[in-house]
Amino acid sequence: MSHSTTRDADLPHGLPPMLAPLHRRLRTLVERLPVQPPSFVAARALDQVLLLKLPADAREALAGRCVELRVTDFGLRVRLVLMPGGFAPAPAHAEAALRITAPSSSYLRLLRGDDDPDRLFFERALVMEGDTELGLVLKNTLDAIGPLWPRRPAPATPR
């Protein structure tokens, strides 16, 4: 497989081919950015949509452990840790206990509840590396909680 074909496979689903060169340049830029700003934004978002829904066993398993999320089609990397007050960017020196890698479309499918983590894992649309027990706790917790970002119902059409 050629280099350009491999890179084209990392393009976001539905992106018009004419935008591929622009997307590749943008992804290269994002890959060079510091990880702290997007990690801070992700931490605040998770505090709003996930923190209060986390059961005690999941909080205990995640407490103080670095989880890294990689969004392959955008070159984005987020590193988070659960502290007593909520999610926070993980310290730069923290080793990731669990690394989850997937394209943005797979994360969206997971957040919306369109697919479960098992299906995405077996389709190789989501890769987990590191502490498998922590990965199972996270997977089971997300399964039990349900969609974090449900689809909005389509507006009713007038008759």
Buried (B, 14 or more C-beta within 10 A) or exposed (E): EEEEEEEBEBBBEEEEEEEBEEBBEEBEEBEEEEBBEBBBEBBEBBBEEBBEEBEEEBEEBBEEBBBBBBBBBBBBBBBBBBEEEBBBBBEEEBEBBBBBBBBBBBBBBBBEBBBEBEBBBEEEBBBBEBBEEBBEBBBBBBEEBEEBEEEEEEEEEEE
